[in-house]
Amino acid sequence: MDLKWSKVIIHASAFFAPFLVPILFFVISSDEEVKRLSIQALLFQIVMGILVAISGFFSVFIIGLPFLIVFLLMWVVAPIIGIVKALNETSWNYPIVGRWV
């Protein structure tokens, strides 16, 4: 499979299989860039899930409501930006976890 489409599928998997697809691409792919991107996508989903859960808990006290809105928007918008960058064949790192991998 073309690397461009592998990257698009990894980014798009945030909307249909956020954990399964990155793990499969990490195991199956031999390309280091695809492996790095799949780890980033998986870490991003885990970190954003934790941040949304914490913000959701604190939104009971109204403190977490702005954070909840920002994190939910980031959870949706970041994979879309990744898809566009992958289609343009431009290198892109996920926010928050991009520098960890």
The first five atom37 places (N, CA, C, CB, O) and aatype in JSON, in Angstrom:
{
  "aatype": [12, 3, 10, 11, 17, 15, 11, 19, 9, 9, 8, 0, 15, 0, 13, 13, 0, 14, 13, 10, 19, 14, 9, 10, 13, 13, 19, 9, 15, 15, 3, 6, 6, 19, 11, 1, 10, 15, 9, 5, 0, 10, 10, 13, 5, 9, 19, 12, 7, 9, 10, 19, 0, 9, 15, 7, 13, 13, 15, 19, 13, 9, 9, 7, 10, 14, 13, 10, 9, 19, 13, 10, 10, 12, 17, 19, 19, 0, 14, 9, 9, 7, 9, 19, 11, 0, 10, 2, 6, 16, 15, 17, 2, 18, 14, 9, 19, 7, 1, 17, 19],
  "atom_mask": [
    [1, 1, 1, 1, 1],
    [1, 1, 1, 1, 1],
    [1, 1, 1, 1, 1],
    [1, 1, 1, 1, 1],
    [1, 1, 1, 1, 1],
    [1, 1, 1, 1, 1],
    [1, 1, 1, 1, 1],
    [1, 1, 1, 1, 1],
    [1, 1, 1, 1, 1],
    [1, 1, 1, 1, 1],
    [1, 1, 1, 1, 1],
    [1, 1, 1, 1, 1],
    [1, 1, 1, 1, 1],
    [1, 1, 1, 1, 1],
    [1, 1, 1, 1, 1],
    [1, 1, 1, 1, 1],
    [1, 1, 1, 1, 1],
    [1, 1, 1, 1, 1],
    [1, 1, 1, 1, 1],
    [1, 1, 1, 1, 1],
    [1, 1, 1, 1, 1],
    [1, 1, 1, 1, 1],
    [1, 1, 1, 1, 1],
    [1, 1, 1, 1, 1],
    [1, 1, 1, 1, 1],
    [1, 1, 1, 1, 1],
    [1, 1, 1, 1, 1],
    [1, 1, 1, 1, 1],
    [1, 1, 1, 1, 1],
    [1, 1, 1, 1, 1],
    [1, 1, 1, 1, 1],
    [1, 1, 1, 1, 1],
    [1, 1, 1, 1, 1],
    [1, 1, 1, 1, 1],
    [1, 1, 1, 1, 1],
    [1, 1, 1, 1, 1],
    [1, 1, 1, 1, 1],
    [1, 1, 1, 1, 1],
    [1, 1, 1, 1, 1],
    [1, 1, 1, 1, 1],
    [1, 1, 1, 1, 1],
    [1, 1, 1, 1, 1],
    [1, 1, 1, 1, 1],
    [1, 1, 1, 1, 1],
    [1, 1, 1, 1, 1],
    [1, 1, 1, 1, 1],
    [1, 1, 1, 1, 1],
    [1, 1, 1, 1, 1],
    [1, 1, 1, 0, 1],
    [1, 1, 1, 1, 1],
    [1, 1, 1, 1, 1],
    [1, 1, 1, 1, 1],
    [1, 1, 1, 1, 1],
    [1, 1, 1, 1, 1],
    [1, 1, 1, 1, 1],
    [1, 1, 1, 0, 1],
    [1, 1, 1, 1, 1],
    [1, 1, 1, 1, 1],
    [1, 1, 1, 1, 1],
    [1, 1, 1, 1, 1],
    [1, 1, 1, 1, 1],
    [1, 1, 1, 1, 1],
    [1, 1, 1, 1, 1],
    [1, 1, 1, 0, 1],
    [1, 1, 1, 1, 1],
    [1, 1, 1, 1, 1],
    [1, 1, 1, 1, 1],
    [1, 1, 1, 1, 1],
    [1, 1, 1, 1, 1],
    [1, 1, 1, 1, 1],
    [1, 1, 1, 1, 1],
    [1, 1, 1, 1, 1],
    [1, 1, 1, 1, 1],
    [1, 1, 1, 1, 1],
    [1, 1, 1, 1, 1],
    [1, 1, 1, 1, 1],
    [1, 1, 1, 1, 1],
    [1, 1, 1, 1, 1],
    [1, 1, 1, 1, 1],
    [1, 1, 1, 1, 1],
    [1, 1, 1, 1, 1],
    [1, 1, 1, 0, 1],
    [1, 1, 1, 1, 1],
    [1, 1, 1, 1, 1],
    [1, 1, 1, 1, 1],
    [1, 1, 1, 1, 1],
    [1, 1, 1, 1, 1],
    [1, 1, 1, 1, 1],
    [1, 1, 1, 1, 1],
    [1, 1, 1, 1, 1],
    [1, 1, 1, 1, 1],
    [1, 1, 1, 1, 1],
    [1, 1, 1, 1, 1],
    [1, 1, 1, 1, 1],
    [1, 1, 1, 1, 1],
    [1, 1, 1, 1, 1],
    [1, 1, 1, 1, 1],
    [1, 1, 1, 0, 1],
    [1, 1, 1, 1, 1],
    [1, 1, 1, 1, 1],
    [1, 1, 1, 1, 1]
  ],
  "atom_positions": [
    [[0.85, -1.18, 0.0], [0.0, 0.0, 0.0], [0.89, 1.24, 0.0], [-0.97, 0.0, 1.23], [1.95, 1.26, 0.63]],
    [[0.46, 2.25, -0.7], [1.19, 3.5, -0.77], [1.27, 4.12, 0.62], [0.52, 4.46, -1.76], [0.32, 4.07, 1.4]],
    [[2.42, 4.72, 0.94], [2.61, 5.32, 2.26], [1.63, 6.45, 2.52], [4.03, 5.84, 2.41], [1.16, 6.64, 3.64]],
    [[1.31, 7.2, 1.47], [0.37, 8.32, 1.61], [-0.98, 7.81, 2.11], [0.2, 9.05, 0.27], [-1.56, 8.4, 3.02]],
    [[-1.48, 6.74, 1.53], [-2.78, 6.22, 1.92], [-2.72, 5.51, 3.27], [-3.31, 5.27, 0.86], [-3.72, 5.47, 3.99]],
    [[-1.6, 4.96, 3.6], [-1.44, 4.38, 4.94], [-1.58, 5.46, 6.0], [-0.06, 3.67, 5.07], [-2.24, 5.26, 7.02]],
    [[-0.95, 6.6, 5.75], [-1.04, 7.72, 6.69], [-2.47, 8.26, 6.78], [-0.08, 8.85, 6.28], [-2.95, 8.57, 7.87]],
    [[-3.13, 8.36, 5.65], [-4.52, 8.84, 5.65], [-5.4, 7.9, 6.46], [-5.06, 8.96, 4.2], [-6.23, 8.35, 7.25]],
    [[-5.23, 6.6, 6.28], [-6.04, 5.63, 7.02], [-5.76, 5.71, 8.51], [-5.77, 4.2, 6.51], [-6.68, 5.62, 9.33]],
    [[-4.5, 5.89, 8.88], [-4.17, 6.0, 10.3], [-4.83, 7.23, 10.91], [-2.64, 6.08, 10.5], [-5.4, 7.14, 12.0]],
    [[-4.77, 8.37, 10.22], [-5.42, 9.59, 10.73], [-6.93, 9.42, 10.77], [-5.05, 10.81, 9.85], [-7.57, 9.81, 11.75]],
    [[-7.5, 8.86, 9.72], [-8.96, 8.71, 9.65], [-9.49, 7.69, 10.64], [-9.38, 8.31, 8.23], [-10.67, 7.71, 11.0]],
    [[-8.63, 6.8, 11.09], [-9.09, 5.77, 12.04], [-9.55, 6.37, 13.36], [-7.97, 4.77, 12.29], [-10.21, 5.68, 14.14]],
    [[-9.23, 7.6, 13.63], [-9.68, 8.26, 14.86], [-11.2, 8.3, 14.92], [-9.11, 9.68, 14.95], [-11.77, 8.43, 16.0]],
    [[-11.86, 8.21, 13.77], [-13.31, 8.31, 13.72], [-14.01, 6.96, 13.67], [-13.71, 9.13, 12.53], [-15.23, 6.89, 13.85]],
    [[-13.26, 5.86, 13.43], [-13.95, 4.57, 13.35], [-13.26, 3.45, 14.14], [-14.08, 4.16, 11.92], [-13.94, 2.54, 14.59]],
    [[-11.98, 3.48, 14.32], [-11.28, 2.46, 15.1], [-9.99, 3.06, 15.66], [-10.97, 1.18, 14.23], [-8.9, 2.75, 15.18]],
    [[-10.11, 3.93, 16.66], [-8.95, 4.72, 17.09], [-7.8, 3.93, 17.71], [-9.41, 5.72, 18.08], [-6.68, 4.42, 17.76]],
    [[-8.06, 2.71, 18.17], [-6.98, 1.94, 18.77], [-6.53, 0.78, 17.88], [-7.43, 1.4, 20.11], [-5.34, 0.49, 17.8]],
    [[-7.46, 0.15, 17.22], [-7.16, -1.05, 16.43], [-6.3, -0.75, 15.21], [-8.45, -1.71, 16.0], [-5.3, -1.43, 14.98]],
    [[-6.67, 0.25, 14.44], [-5.96, 0.53, 13.18], [-4.51, 0.96, 13.42], [-6.69, 1.63, 12.4], [-3.62, 0.43, 12.75]],
    [[-4.22, 1.89, 14.35], [-2.81, 2.22, 14.58], [-1.97, 1.03, 15.04], [-2.71, 3.32, 15.59], [-0.81, 0.89, 14.65]],
    [[-2.56, 0.17, 15.87], [-1.82, -1.02, 16.32], [-1.54, -1.95, 15.14], [-2.6, -1.77, 17.42], [-0.44, -2.48, 15.0]],
    [[-2.55, -2.15, 14.29], [-2.35, -3.02, 13.12], [-1.29, -2.46, 12.18], [-3.67, -3.19, 12.37], [-0.44, -3.22, 11.69]],
    [[-1.33, -1.17, 11.91], [-0.33, -0.58, 11.03], [1.07, -0.63, 11.64], [-0.7, 0.86, 10.7], [2.05, -0.78, 10.92]],
    [[1.15, -0.52, 12.96], [2.46, -0.63, 13.61], [3.03, -2.03, 13.44], [2.35, -0.27, 15.1], [4.23, -2.2, 13.19]],
    [[2.18, -3.03, 13.57], [2.64, -4.42, 13.47], [2.93, -4.8, 12.01], [1.58, -5.37, 14.06], [3.92, -5.47, 11.74]],
    [[2.08, -4.38, 11.09], [2.17, -4.82, 9.7], [3.21, -4.04, 8.9], [0.82, -4.69, 9.03], [3.93, -4.63, 8.09]],
    [[3.31, -2.73, 9.11], [4.14, -1.89, 8.26], [5.63, -2.09, 8.55], [3.78, -0.43, 8.46], [6.03, -2.38, 9.68]],
    [[6.41, -1.94, 7.51], [7.87, -2.01, 7.66], [8.49, -0.61, 7.58], [8.47, -2.92, 6.59], [9.69, -0.46, 7.84]],
    [[7.7, 0.38, 7.23], [8.21, 1.75, 7.09], [8.25, 2.42, 8.47], [7.33, 2.57, 6.11], [7.27, 2.39, 9.22]],
    [[9.38, 3.03, 8.77], [9.57, 3.68, 10.09], [8.66, 4.88, 10.27], [11.02, 4.1, 10.26], [8.19, 5.13, 11.38]],
    [[8.41, 5.63, 9.22], [7.55, 6.81, 9.33], [6.1, 6.41, 9.64], [7.61, 7.63, 8.04], [5.43, 7.07, 10.44]],
    [[5.63, 5.35, 9.03], [4.27, 4.86, 9.3], [4.18, 4.33, 10.73], [3.87, 3.76, 8.28], [3.18, 4.54, 11.41]],
    [[5.21, 3.64, 11.18], [5.23, 3.14, 12.56], [5.21, 4.3, 13.55], [6.48, 2.27, 12.79], [4.49, 4.25, 14.55]],
    [[6.01, 5.33, 13.29], [6.05, 6.5, 14.17], [4.69, 7.18, 14.21], [7.13, 7.49, 13.71], [4.22, 7.58, 15.28]],
    [[4.07, 7.33, 13.06], [2.76, 7.97, 12.99], [1.69, 7.14, 13.69], [2.37, 8.2, 11.54], [0.81, 7.7, 14.34]],
    [[1.76, 5.83, 13.57], [0.76, 4.99, 14.23], [0.9, 5.07, 15.75], [0.89, 3.54, 13.76], [-0.11, 5.07, 16.46]],
    [[2.12, 5.13, 16.25], [2.32, 5.3, 17.7], [1.81, 6.66, 18.15], [3.81, 5.13, 18.07], [1.18, 6.77, 19.19]],
    [[2.09, 7.7, 17.36], [1.58, 9.04, 17.69], [0.06, 9.05, 17.74], [2.08, 10.07, 16.68], [-0.53, 9.61, 18.67]],
    [[-0.58, 8.44, 16.75], [-2.04, 8.42, 16.7], [-2.61, 7.68, 17.9], [-2.53, 7.77, 15.4], [-3.6, 8.12, 18.5]],
    [[-2.01, 6.57, 18.25], [-2.48, 5.79, 19.41], [-2.29, 6.57, 20.7], [-1.73, 4.45, 19.49], [-3.21, 6.64, 21.52]],
    [[-1.12, 7.16, 20.9], [-0.88, 7.96, 22.1], [-1.81, 9.17, 22.16], [0.57, 8.43, 22.14], [-2.29, 9.53, 23.24]],
    [[-2.06, 9.79, 21.02], [-2.96, 10.94, 20.98], [-4.36, 10.55, 21.45], [-3.02, 11.53, 19.57], [-4.97, 11.28, 22.23]],
    [[-4.86, 9.42, 20.97], [-6.2, 8.98, 21.38], [-6.25, 8.68, 22.88], [-6.61, 7.72, 20.58], [-7.22, 9.02, 23.55]],
    [[-5.21, 8.06, 23.4], [-5.17, 7.74, 24.84], [-5.1, 9.01, 25.67], [-3.98, 6.84, 25.16], [-5.86, 9.17, 26.63]],
    [[-4.2, 9.93, 25.32], [-4.04, 11.17, 26.08], [-5.3, 12.02, 26.0], [-2.84, 11.96, 25.56], [-5.73, 12.58, 27.01]],
    [[-5.89, 12.13, 24.81], [-7.1, 12.94, 24.68], [-8.26, 12.32, 25.45], [-7.48, 13.11, 23.2], [-9.07, 13.04, 26.02]],
    [[-8.34, 11.0, 25.48], [-9.37, 10.34, 26.27], [-9.23, 10.65, 27.74], [0.0, 0.0, 0.0], [-10.22, 10.91, 28.43]],
    [[-7.99, 10.63, 28.24], [-7.74, 10.96, 29.64], [-8.08, 12.42, 29.92], [-6.28, 10.68, 30.01], [-8.73, 12.73, 30.93]],
    [[-7.65, 13.32, 29.03], [-7.93, 14.75, 29.24], [-9.42, 15.06, 29.2], [-7.21, 15.58, 28.19], [-9.91, 15.87, 29.99]],
    [[-10.15, 14.43, 28.29], [-11.6, 14.65, 28.21], [-12.28, 14.09, 29.45], [-12.18, 14.0, 26.93], [-13.22, 14.69, 29.96]],
    [[-11.83, 12.94, 29.93], [-12.43, 12.36, 31.14], [-12.2, 13.27, 32.35], [-11.85, 10.96, 31.4], [-13.11, 13.49, 33.14]],
    [[-10.99, 13.78, 32.5], [-10.7, 14.68, 33.62], [-11.5, 15.96, 33.49], [-9.19, 15.01, 33.68], [-12.07, 16.44, 34.48]],
    [[-11.56, 16.52, 32.29], [-12.33, 17.76, 32.07], [-13.81, 17.51, 32.3], [-12.1, 18.3, 30.65], [-14.51, 18.36, 32.84]],
    [[-14.3, 16.35, 31.88], [-15.7, 16.01, 32.11], [-16.02, 15.93, 33.59], [0.0, 0.0, 0.0], [-17.08, 16.37, 34.03]],
    [[-15.1, 15.36, 34.36], [-15.29, 15.3, 35.81], [-15.33, 16.7, 36.41], [-14.16, 14.47, 36.47], [-16.2, 17.01, 37.23]],
    [[-14.39, 17.56, 36.0], [-14.35, 18.91, 36.56], [-15.42, 19.83, 36.0], [-13.0, 19.51, 36.31], [-15.66, 20.9, 36.55]],
    [[-16.07, 19.44, 34.91], [-17.14, 20.28, 34.38], [-18.35, 20.27, 35.31], [-17.55, 19.82, 32.98], [-19.21, 21.15, 35.21]],
    [[-18.42, 19.29, 36.2], [-19.46, 19.29, 37.22], [-19.32, 20.55, 38.08], [-19.38, 18.0, 38.1], [-20.32, 21.11, 38.54]],
    [[-18.09, 20.97, 38.3], [-17.81, 22.17, 39.09], [-17.66, 23.41, 38.21], [-16.55, 21.97, 39.92], [-17.24, 24.46, 38.7]],
    [[-17.99, 23.3, 36.95], [-17.94, 24.35, 35.92], [-16.51, 24.74, 35.55], [-18.7, 25.58, 36.4], [-16.3, 25.44, 34.56]],
    [[-15.54, 24.32, 36.32], [-14.14, 24.65, 36.03], [-13.68, 23.98, 34.75], [-13.23, 24.23, 37.2], [-12.97, 24.59, 33.94]],
    [[-14.07, 22.72, 34.54], [-13.57, 21.95, 33.42], [-14.31, 22.15, 32.12], [0.0, 0.0, 0.0], [-13.89, 21.61, 31.1]],
    [[-15.4, 22.9, 32.12], [-16.2, 23.06, 30.91], [-15.42, 23.67, 29.75], [-17.4, 23.91, 31.2], [-15.5, 23.15, 28.64]],
    [[-14.67, 24.77, 29.95], [-13.88, 25.29, 28.82], [-12.83, 24.3, 28.32], [-13.2, 26.59, 29.23], [-12.61, 24.17, 27.12]],
    [[-12.2, 23.59, 29.26], [-11.21, 22.59, 28.86], [-11.87, 21.46, 28.09], [-10.48, 22.04, 30.08], [-11.31, 20.97, 27.1]],
    [[-13.04, 21.04, 28.53], [-13.77, 19.97, 27.85], [-14.08, 20.35, 26.41], [-15.05, 19.65, 28.59], [-13.92, 19.54, 25.51]],
    [[-14.51, 21.57, 26.2], [-14.82, 22.05, 24.85], [-13.57, 22.08, 23.98], [-15.47, 23.45, 24.9], [-13.59, 21.63, 22.84]],
    [[-12.48, 22.6, 24.52], [-11.23, 22.69, 23.76], [-10.69, 21.3, 23.43], [-10.19, 23.49, 24.55], [-10.28, 21.05, 22.29]],
    [[-10.68, 20.41, 24.41], [-10.15, 19.07, 24.17], [-11.0, 18.28, 23.18], [-10.03, 18.31, 25.47], [-10.47, 17.54, 22.36]],
    [[-12.31, 18.42, 23.26], [-13.18, 17.73, 22.31], [-12.97, 18.26, 20.89], [-14.65, 17.89, 22.71], [-12.94, 17.49, 19.93]],
    [[-12.83, 19.57, 20.76], [-12.54, 20.14, 19.44], [-11.19, 19.65, 18.91], [-12.54, 21.68, 19.51], [-11.07, 19.31, 17.73]],
    [[-10.2, 19.6, 19.79], [-8.88, 19.14, 19.38], [-8.92, 17.67, 18.98], [-7.86, 19.35, 20.51], [-8.23, 17.27, 18.04]],
    [[-9.73, 16.88, 19.67], [-9.86, 15.46, 19.39], [-10.45, 15.21, 18.01], [-10.72, 14.79, 20.45], [-10.16, 14.2, 17.38]],
    [[-11.28, 16.14, 17.54], [-11.9, 16.01, 16.22], [-11.07, 16.68, 15.13], [-13.31, 16.6, 16.24], [-10.91, 16.13, 14.04]],
    [[-10.54, 17.85, 15.43], [-9.86, 18.65, 14.4], [-8.46, 18.12, 14.07], [-9.76, 20.09, 14.86], [-8.06, 18.15, 12.91]],
    [[-7.72, 17.65, 15.07], [-6.35, 17.19, 14.82], [-6.28, 16.06, 13.79], [-5.72, 16.73, 16.13], [-5.43, 16.13, 12.9]],
    [[-7.12, 15.02, 13.87], [-7.06, 14.0, 12.82], [-7.43, 14.53, 11.43], [-7.98, 12.84, 13.17], [-6.88, 14.06, 10.43]],
    [[-8.33, 15.49, 11.36], [-8.7, 16.08, 10.06], [-7.5, 16.82, 9.47], [-9.91, 17.04, 10.21], [-7.24, 16.72, 8.27]],
    [[-6.79, 17.57, 10.3], [-5.58, 18.25, 9.83], [-4.56, 17.22, 9.37], [-4.99, 19.15, 10.95], [-3.89, 17.43, 8.36]],
    [[-4.43, 16.12, 10.1], [-3.51, 15.06, 9.71], [-3.87, 14.44, 8.38], [0.0, 0.0, 0.0], [-2.99, 14.14, 7.58]],
    [[-5.17, 14.25, 8.13], [-5.61, 13.7, 6.84], [-5.23, 14.64, 5.71], [-7.13, 13.45, 6.84], [-4.72, 14.2, 4.68]],
    [[-5.48, 15.93, 5.88], [-5.16, 16.91, 4.84], [-3.65, 16.95, 4.6], [-5.68, 18.32, 5.23], [-3.21, 16.98, 3.45]],
    [[-2.87, 16.95, 5.67], [-1.41, 16.97, 5.52], [-0.91, 15.7, 4.83], [-0.73, 17.12, 6.89], [0.01, 15.76, 4.02]],
    [[-1.51, 14.55, 5.16], [-1.1, 13.29, 4.52], [-1.44, 13.29, 3.04], [-1.78, 12.1, 5.22], [-0.66, 12.8, 2.22]],
    [[-2.61, 13.84, 2.69], [-2.97, 13.92, 1.27], [-2.04, 14.84, 0.5], [-4.41, 14.4, 1.13], [-1.78, 14.62, -0.69]],
    [[-1.54, 15.88, 1.17], [-0.58, 16.79, 0.54], [0.85, 16.29, 0.65], [-0.69, 18.16, 1.15], [1.79, 16.95, 0.19]],
    [[1.01, 15.1, 1.27], [2.31, 14.48, 1.48], [3.26, 15.4, 2.24], [2.94, 14.09, 0.16], [4.44, 15.52, 1.91]],
    [[2.71, 16.05, 3.27], [3.48, 16.92, 4.15], [3.65, 16.24, 5.5], [2.78, 18.3, 4.32], [2.72, 15.62, 6.0]],
    [[4.83, 16.34, 6.07], [5.08, 15.75, 7.38], [4.32, 16.52, 8.45], [6.58, 15.72, 7.69], [4.26, 17.75, 8.42]],
    [[3.73, 15.79, 9.4], [2.94, 16.43, 10.45], [2.97, 15.58, 11.7], [1.49, 16.65, 9.99], [2.9, 14.35, 11.62]],
    [[3.08, 16.23, 12.86], [3.05, 15.55, 14.15], [1.79, 15.92, 14.9], [4.29, 15.9, 14.98], [1.31, 17.05, 14.8]],
    [[1.25, 14.96, 15.65], [0.09, 15.23, 16.48], [0.44, 16.22, 17.58], [-0.45, 13.94, 17.08], [1.56, 16.2, 18.1]],
    [[-0.5, 17.1, 17.95], [-0.24, 17.99, 19.07], [-0.14, 17.18, 20.36], [-1.35, 19.07, 19.19], [-0.71, 16.09, 20.46]],
    [[0.56, 17.68, 21.3], [0.8, 17.1, 22.62], [1.78, 15.93, 22.55], [-0.52, 16.65, 23.25], [2.8, 15.95, 23.23]],
    [[1.5, 14.9, 21.75], [2.34, 13.7, 21.75], [3.32, 13.64, 20.58], [1.46, 12.48, 21.71], [4.1, 12.7, 20.49]],
    [[3.3, 14.61, 19.7], [4.13, 14.58, 18.51], [5.62, 14.52, 18.78], [0.0, 0.0, 0.0], [6.37, 13.91, 18.02]],
    [[6.05, 15.14, 19.85], [7.48, 15.18, 20.17], [7.92, 14.0, 21.04], [7.81, 16.48, 20.87], [9.11, 13.8, 21.25]],
    [[6.96, 13.23, 21.55], [7.3, 12.1, 22.41], [7.88, 10.93, 21.63], [6.08, 11.64, 23.18], [8.68, 10.16, 22.16]],
    [[7.47, 10.8, 20.37], [7.88, 9.64, 19.58], [8.92, 10.05, 18.57], [6.67, 9.0, 18.86], [9.4, 9.22, 17.8]]
  ]
}
